[in-house]
Amino acid sequence: MSTHLGIDTVVTLLATGLIFLVALILGAWKYRQMATSPDHLAHPYVDIAHRAALLYSFATLLIAVFVELSAWPTWLNLTAAMVVVFFFVAAIGAYVQHGLRRDTTNQFERPVPGLHAAMVALMAGEIGGFLVLFSGFVAAQCG
């Protein structure tokens, strides 16, 4: 069986697989911390990074479906999807940094300069990127 997927969908699915692979690796890190910690808990941000990567991998798979079924041009779908994926990966990266440094259990307790601006950008990018793809789906499927 041969199925032709657009390059925008293929790239998004590649991102899905990579994020899921990162989630599995983070799960091994989380297990190691749980196995060696006196309280048998991983650092909260190791736990958050693992869970976020798992959730974002499936969210990226959902994004790929909307990319494939969108009426918009390939360049627009790919751009919208990659904006969302960029912010997913950036969030995972921030959680990993806190897990490695063990510097906080709440990044908003002592926010670094630019954190709130980054959160606004994240919200705009994730919501805006998905709205582009969802509207493309609605245009294609609901006419």
C-alpha positions as CSV (number, residue, x, y, z in Angstrom):
1,M,0.0,0.0,0.0
2,S,1.4,3.3,-1.0
3,T,0.2,6.6,0.3
4,H,1.5,9.9,-0.9
5,L,1.7,12.5,1.8
6,G,2.6,16.1,1.3
7,I,6.0,17.3,2.3
8,D,4.4,19.5,5.0
9,T,2.8,16.4,6.5
10,V,6.0,14.3,6.2
11,V,8.0,17.0,8.0
12,T,5.4,17.3,10.7
13,L,5.3,13.5,11.2
14,L,9.1,13.5,11.4
15,A,8.9,16.1,14.2
16,T,6.3,13.9,15.9
17,G,8.6,10.9,15.8
18,L,11.6,12.9,17.1
19,I,9.5,14.4,20.0
20,F,8.3,11.0,20.9
21,L,11.8,9.6,20.9
22,V,12.9,12.5,23.2
23,A,9.9,11.6,25.5
24,L,11.2,8.0,25.7
25,I,14.7,9.1,26.5
26,L,13.4,11.5,29.1
27,G,11.4,8.6,30.6
28,A,14.7,6.7,31.1
29,W,16.2,9.8,32.8
30,K,13.1,10.1,35.0
31,Y,13.3,6.4,35.9
32,R,17.0,6.7,36.8
33,Q,16.2,9.6,39.1
34,M,13.3,7.7,40.7
35,A,15.5,4.6,41.2
36,T,18.4,6.5,42.8
37,S,16.5,9.2,44.8
38,P,16.0,8.6,48.6
39,D,12.3,9.6,48.2
40,H,12.0,7.7,44.8
41,L,10.9,10.8,43.0
42,A,12.4,12.5,40.0
43,H,13.0,16.2,40.1
44,P,9.7,17.9,39.3
45,Y,11.0,19.4,36.0
46,V,12.3,16.0,34.9
47,D,8.8,14.7,35.4
48,I,7.3,17.7,33.7
49,A,9.7,17.4,30.7
50,H,8.9,13.7,30.3
51,R,5.1,14.2,30.5
52,A,5.2,17.3,28.3
53,A,7.2,15.5,25.6
54,L,4.7,12.6,25.6
55,L,1.8,15.0,25.3
56,Y,3.4,17.2,22.7
57,S,4.3,14.2,20.6
58,F,0.7,13.3,20.3
59,A,-0.4,16.9,19.9
60,T,2.1,17.1,17.0
61,L,0.5,14.0,15.5
62,L,-2.8,15.8,15.7
63,I,-1.3,18.8,14.0
64,A,-0.1,16.5,11.2
65,V,-3.7,15.4,10.5
66,F,-4.8,19.0,10.2
67,V,-1.8,19.8,7.9
68,E,-2.7,16.9,5.6
69,L,-6.4,17.8,5.4
70,S,-5.9,21.6,5.1
71,A,-7.0,23.5,2.0
72,W,-4.1,26.0,2.4
73,P,-0.9,25.9,0.4
74,T,1.9,23.7,1.5
75,W,4.2,26.6,2.5
76,L,1.5,28.0,4.8
77,N,0.6,24.7,6.4
78,L,4.3,23.9,7.0
79,T,5.0,27.3,8.4
80,A,2.0,27.1,10.8
81,A,2.9,23.6,11.9
82,M,6.5,24.4,12.5
83,V,5.7,27.5,14.6
84,V,3.6,25.2,16.8
85,V,6.3,22.5,16.9
86,F,9.0,25.2,17.7
87,F,7.2,26.3,20.8
88,F,6.5,22.7,21.8
89,V,10.2,21.9,21.6
90,A,11.2,25.1,23.3
91,A,9.0,24.3,26.2
92,I,10.4,20.8,26.5
93,G,13.9,22.3,26.3
94,A,13.2,24.8,29.1
95,Y,11.8,22.0,31.3
96,V,14.9,19.9,30.6
97,Q,17.2,22.8,31.6
98,H,15.4,23.2,34.9
99,G,15.6,19.5,35.5
100,L,19.4,19.4,34.8
101,R,20.1,22.5,36.9
102,R,17.6,21.5,39.7
103,D,17.3,25.3,40.2
104,T,13.5,25.5,40.8
105,T,10.3,23.6,41.1
106,N,8.3,26.5,39.7
107,Q,9.8,28.6,36.9
108,F,7.4,31.4,37.6
109,E,8.5,31.8,41.3
110,R,11.6,33.8,40.3
111,P,11.0,34.5,36.6
112,V,14.0,35.3,34.5
113,P,13.8,38.4,32.3
114,G,11.8,37.8,29.2
115,L,9.9,34.8,30.6
116,H,6.5,36.5,30.4
117,A,7.2,37.8,26.9
118,A,8.2,34.3,25.9
119,M,4.9,32.9,27.3
120,V,2.9,35.5,25.3
121,A,4.9,34.5,22.2
122,L,4.3,30.8,22.9
123,M,0.5,31.4,23.3
124,A,0.3,33.4,20.1
125,G,2.4,31.0,18.2
126,E,0.7,27.8,19.3
127,I,-2.9,29.2,19.1
128,G,-2.2,31.1,15.9
129,G,-0.5,28.2,14.2
130,F,-3.3,25.9,15.1
131,L,-5.9,28.3,14.0
132,V,-4.3,28.6,10.6
133,L,-4.4,24.8,10.2
134,F,-7.9,24.4,11.7
135,S,-9.3,27.0,9.4
136,G,-7.6,25.2,6.4
137,F,-9.3,22.0,7.5
138,V,-12.7,23.7,7.8
139,A,-12.2,25.4,4.4
140,A,-11.4,22.0,2.8
141,Q,-13.9,19.8,4.5
142,C,-16.8,22.1,5.2
143,G,-16.6,24.2,2.2
